[in-house]
Amino acid sequence: MSERLAAAFRQFATRECPDDPLYVALCLLAAEQPALAAGLSAAPPEQRRPNLWLAAVQDRLLELGGSHPLAAYYPSLGGGRAPDPALAATVADFVATEGEALDDMMRTRSTQTNEIGRCAVLYPMLLELARRFPGRPLALLDVGTSAGLNLGVDTYRYDHGGAMAGAPAAPGVPVIACAPVGQLPLPLGGTFTLAHRLGIDPSPVDIHDERAVRWLRACLWPHDRARARRFDDAVALARTHRWPVRREADCTAALEPWVDSLPDGVLPVVFNSWVLAYFGAEALRRHVDTLTDLVARRGVAWLSAEAPGVGISAPGRPPLMPGSSAWTLVSRHADGVRTECVAWSHPHGRHLEWRAPR
């Protein structure tokens, strides 16, 4: 493992998963003992990230049904053992035993972005777009959609510090809690209509494939059982509603044909969330240029939820909460194209700082 990758594991522990004690411990072990995650060097460059190794380990444990002693540390497998001095030897034994399977997963799998907690931010974003463009139903295109769970944004229920929004409470409807941060109120009033919705991805996940769904489950942090429960509820809803998800080898090339397919009067909304970091440099430039052109020429609204500096960003003061990611809206108005940071949020939607004045 290169020093760069070791540094990535240390950074992942402190910035990406500080709330999960097991993942913090595993990342620090991988940073200090390169052999544990050596197979990650064979992953495609854009996937050569700590969360791919973490997901591969958890997926293999799930497949084995918790038979290895390492499972005792995973709440996702019914374990309750806290990280302790024995963890290092237990992980080393697991990697030595299951190394071939882990390496194969890291060569062939990719981490996925099915985190419906982000819909707690997407929902008020769509309300805001409906307010800004009154009388126009929305057409939502989710780029890098994975299994398309975020396409169900209007079927989930949201708790923003006691202010409830979204779908009515009912059995099987996930309730996503999101703590409001800052002074500006969220635009939770009003409604929007999703007249069309589509998810595109170079490697979409078949929501009816149990093995593929297990991989998505393995991409979740093992200690966050509430997140796992709402994931399972979202999978059940997706299987019922059958939101359309399409394989597109070149998602950027698919953008304008999708706009062409829409009826007159709808507002095309292109959405990406924690996806653009996986684009190569040239592919990212092309994607940004294409979408910027579609905003100016075709009136597309582009909503980009990414880490600061990834893809496109708008000037403004930093977030109140460390580790937040930017929600940037690029849209066309009578006075021209605006690029604005509308909100900051936790990467999984746990908190939301609204920035757009009413």
N, C-alpha and C positions, 0 to 999 in steps of 0.2 A: 504494500500500500504506500502511495506517495505521501509525503508530508502534507501536500495540499488536501488529500482526502482525509488524513488524520485530523487536520484542522477543521474540515467540514463536519466530522463527527463531534468534535468538541463544540463547535458552534451550534450544531443541531441540538446538543444537550442543553445548552444555555438559552437558546432563542426559540427553538421550534417545539420542544417537548418538555419544558421545565416542570410542568404539572404532573408528569408521569414518572414516578421514581424509578421504575424498572427501566424505561427507555433512557433515562439519564445515565443510569449505571451501565447499561449495555453500550451506549455510545462512548462513554469514557473508557470502558474496557477495550472497545474496538480501536480507539485512538491510540491506546498504549500497547496493544497486542495486535499488530497488523495482520497476523495470520488468520485471525478470526473472520475478517471480512475480505480476505484476499481475492475471493471470487468476484468481488464487485468490480475489479479492474477489467473484467471481460464484458461487462455490461456496455450497451451503447453509450457514447459520451454524454448524451443528454439525460440518461437515466442513472448515471454514476453518482448516486446520492445515498446518504445514510438511510433514508426511509425505504429504499428498495431492499437493502439488506435486512432491515427490521421486519418488513412485510414478508420476506421470504422465510425468515426464521419462524414467524408466527403462523404462516400458512402451513409450513411443514408440520409444526406441532399440532395444528388443527386436523391435518390429514391423518396424523398418527393417533388422534384421539386422546392426547394427553398422556401417552404411555412413557415418555421420557421424563426423568426427574426435573428437567428445566420447566416443565409445565406447571410445577408447583408455585412458580413465581408469577404466573399469568392469571389475573382475575378473569380474563376472557375464556380460560379453560377451567375455571372453578378453583384456581389456586389462590392462596392468600399469604404466601411467604414473602416477606420483605427482602429486598436486596441485602446480602450479607457476604462475609468473606468466602463462602462456598460457591457463590455465583460464578466466579471466574472459571473454576475448574469444571463446573456443570456446563457452562456455555462451551468451553473448549471441547469437552467430550461430545456434546451435541454436534458441533461443527465437524469434528473428526468422523463421527458416525454418519452424518447426513450430508457431508460436504458435496457429494456428487449431485444430489437432488437440489441443494441450495444453489450451486453454481449454475445448474440448468435453468432454474427460475430466474436468476439474475441476468442470464444471457437472453432470455426469451420473454420475460414479463416486463410490464411497466407499471409504475405507481399510478393510481387513479385519483380523480378529484371529486368523487361523489360524497361531498360533505354538505348535507342539506341545511346545516346550521347557517350557511351563507345565505340561504333564502330569507333569513330574518333581516338581511340587508337588501337583498334583491326585491323583496315585496314592497317596502316603502319607495325604493327606486322606481318601480313600475307605477306606483301611485303618483309619484312626482312627475313622471313622463306624461301620464294621463292628464295631470293638472296643467302641464305646460302646453300640451297639444290636445286641447279639448275636442271631443267629438270624434276622435280617431281611435278605433280599436287597435290593439297592439299585436304584432307578429314577432314572436321571440325565436331567435336562432341561438342555441347554446353551442359554442365552438369548443371542442374538446370535451364532449358531453359524457364520455364513458358509458354508463348505463342509463343516462337521461333522467336521473332522479331530480335534478333541479328544474326540470320541465314541469314538475308538479307544484310549483311555487304557490299557486292559488288553492291548493288542496291541503296545505299545512296550516297549523294554528300557531300564533306568535304571542309571546309574553314579553313585552318591552317594559320591564319594571312595574308590572301590574296593569299596564295598558294593553288590552287584548286586541288582536287583529287577525285577519285571515279567515280560514274556514271555521264553521261552528264546531264546538267541542263535540266529539263523538268517539266511540270505541274505535281504535285503529288509526286515529288521526294524530300524527306526531305533534306534540307541543314543544316549540323551540323557544327557550328562554334566552333573551339577549338584553344585557344591562345597558341602559342609556348612559352616555358620558357627555359632559359639556352642557351648554346652556340652550342651544337651539332645539325646539321641539321637532319630533318626527312627524312627517306628513301621513298620519295613519287614518285620516278621514278620506271620504270619497271612495271611488271604486275604479277598477280598470277591467277591460275585457280582453282576454287573450283569444283573438280570433284564429290565430294559427300558432303552432309551436312545432319546433323541429330541433333535434340534436344531431350534430355531425361529429365524427371522430375517425381518425385513421384506423383505430382498432377498437370499435365499440364493444361493450360488454353485453352479452345476451342475458337479459334479466331472468330468463327461464333456465339458464345453465347453472346448476347448483355449484359446480366446481368454480365457475367464474365468479359467482356471488361470494363463495368462500374467500376468494382472493381479495375481493373488495372489503370483506370483513377483516381480513388480515392487514389491510392498510389502515385500520383504525387503531388508535392507542389502546392498549389492553386494559388500562385502569378505568377508562371512561365508559362505564356501563350504560349511562343514560344515552350517550351518543350511539352506542351499539343498538339499544332498544329502538331509538327513532330511525336508525338505518333499516332495521328489520321491518318496521311499520312502513317506511317509504318503499321498500322493495315490494311489499304486498300491494300497496296502492298502485305502483307502476305495473305490476302484473295484471291488475284489474283494468286500469285505464289504457294500457298499451300506447303510451305516448310515443310518437314516431322517432326512431333513432336510425340514422343512416351512416353507412361506412363511406367515407370520402378520403381517398389517398392524399388528396391535396385540398385541405379545408379552405385555404385562401382562394383557390380557383373556383370553389363552389359558392362563394359569397354573392357575386353579382347574378348568376343564374337563379339563386334563391330569391333575390329581390325581384327579378323579372317574373317569377312565378306567382307573386302576390297580387291580389286584386287591388284595384284603385281604392284609395281612402285609408288604408291601414298604415300604421307607423312601423317600419321595419326596425327592430331592436336587435342588434348583434351583441351578444354577451360572452365574455370569457372570464373565467375565475381560476387563478392559480394554474394557468396553462402555459402562458407565454415563456416562462422560464425554461420550458422544454424545447423551445424552438432554437435551431441554430441561428447564428448571427445573420446570415443572408436571408434565411426564411423569415426571420422576425422583421427585418427591414421591409421585405416585400409585403408582409402581412399588414404592418403599420401603414405603409404607403397606400395599399389597396383600400383599407378601411377609411383612411383620411380622405381619399378621393371619393369614396361612396357617400360619405357624409356630405361633402361639398356638392357633389353632382346629383346624387339620388335622394338626399334627405334622410339617410339612415341615421339612427341614433346608436352610437357605439358606447357600450358600458363595459369598462375594463376594470376588473378587480384583481390587482396583482401587488406584489411586493414593491415598495418604493423604487422608482427608477427602471422598472421592467416594462417594456413596451412603450407606453406613452404616459406622461405625467404632466400635471398642472402645477404652476407655482402656488405657494401658500405656506402658511406656518406649519410646523410639524405637529403630529398628533399629540393629544394629551396622554394617551396610554402608550408606553413603549411596546415595540413589537407589532404595532398595528400596520395594516396594509391599506393601500389607497384604492378608493373607488372613483375612477375618473370617467366623466361623461363628456363625450364629444358629440355635439349636435348642431344642426343648422337652424338659424333664426333669421328674422328679417334684417337684422344688422350684421349678419355674417355667421361664420362658424365659431362656436365657443368651445373651449377646452377648460374644464373646471373640475376640481376635486370636490365631489359632492359629499363624500363621507370617508371616514377612517373606521376600520373595524378589526377585531381579532380575526386571525386567519380562518378560524372555525365559527365565526359569528357570535362569540360569547359576549362581546361588547360592541357598541356602535356609537360613534361620535358623528352626528349629523352636521354638515357644513353649509348646506344650501339655504340661504335666507328665504323666508316666505314673503 
